[in-house]
């Protein structure tokens, strides 16, 4: 963000922006967060900003891949069920044993999984192929050279690239980095997102409800959605519909936010648009109409000396969620360094017909399914597509994209669906 704060720095764009143009403009204003070195436990879920290489060969020594007996393959070449080879057991090597062990010809050393292979041994006989003897072992099956041996460098050679920049640090990648001896890695940190829910009508869940009030669901929903997108999210609810209340609430969060999100208080012509009024004192934000249903009124800009990006989302819960999915989620993922910014999409056949608004992209809540022939199908979720109906949103596994030129979806139409839930039904 490059704009600075000026008096009355908010603006209203009365033209109707397309979804794609608006999203493109927003993403162009956002840069990934600067890389930071984080300890492995804190790096989970982050995107690598460096390659991770093997400082030494992995494993760094020849070791046993099974519990059994270290032997010379030549000494057990004739072993069979009906004529086992009997060898004296001269010692034992446990995992983590750093002592120097050497195998004498014609003997065996008991060895545990991961333990260093004794010098002169070239095979491991699994304990299942033996009688499990302690002083002497009967071996009933020959072991070829290298059997059950994990050789030094077998996983990676010294200097080999194990993880590349751009990789998301999931549990498997954390393990690889740890196995390479790394206690910390350089990553794009997860964005810190603060969600502020405005409205005099809002009451914290768990508190008594009186006529004219509703429990605040937006801040919980958007904060959870931000976490799912890869952010560290905090919520600040109960912000009154008053610029004198909104302004300090915004200023208070600037010190520990990479991105601010407000819900409510930003209608295109309301008399009580507290967020819009407060932002005149704090930043540069443009409010506009986007050709989509739900979620037409949108606002985006920057606030504070650091030009922290801010989204002002509609107050209706479904409008707020859909707006988040279309605009905020890609921004969070770009800030975090992800290559894939958008939801995966599938094409599905409509199982019912419904009307769509002319000149707007409709983002209907839908339920994806699979027909008997394997074709993907979709139907509307919930009893109503109203922007205040949360029940249908909870049932939705996708957002059905109806193009602006389509005014009615017919049974059998092929529609693009943005997948919210990866479960296939």
C-alpha angles and dihedrals in degrees: 000000000000105000119104128217115268132171111280088005095161118100136191119220107200094190120099112250123204118241092242096048093048093048092046091052092049094049091048089059094053128081127189115263117265114269118261135187110245132179112252095255090054094043095066110124093013126118119246116246093189140040116258113218134185110262089196135011113286116254092024094207139028108268143171120270093199144025107266142084129318109225145155108263091224090059093059100034092113097046117130139157093259094040111032122188114238118211132175114247107229102179150336133248118200127195108275094025106140096184122119111254127181126190116225118214114270095021139095133218120208109237137186129218110281094015119135113265112246117245113269092021114118104173143032122222109210112237088240089069092057143054089252093242120180103201096022129012130209110214114202100184134045118246118211123222108287095016111159091352121135105205125214109268092017091123098036139346123232110282094015115143109247100174128017130217110270094041116130112235103238123162092277092052091046088055093050092050091048091048088055089057096253116146092179138022135197110249143157101262120234110264117254106233125190119197119202118191114199130197139104088227094063123107126183112253110258093037122107114272121227128189111284094028133096132194113257110251100154099073092049092046097047094043090052091047090051091052091049088053090055105268134125100240135196129182132217112189135176095051105161124236091253128102089223088060099038096049098059090041090057094043091049092058099046095085094063105028132094089181134018125206125188127186123203133009096076109095115149095250112004122137094224101052096143096170093052092050093047093050091059086072098041115035154341113283131160120210117204146158117254120202096243139105120248108022107035099152110071137166132192135167142101137288137196133015092300092052092237110196115247133191120199107202129191118267099233105098098230092043089050093050095046090047089052092051095048101041116007100045094058090049093052090050092049091050089051092051099249117156094208106064102168138061118266112258133212133188114236137176116246113242094194141025128246141164124259129197117258117247095013135092107242116214102195122187108244144177116228120214141164124244122221090262091055096255116141114244134184138201132179116274121232132359096290142020092218114141091238097050107106096172093070090046091057090054095047120109094175146016110241111219112217111185119238093248092058115087098173132031113215128205108271097027115141110235135183112240126196105218115231096170123039094206110113114216 
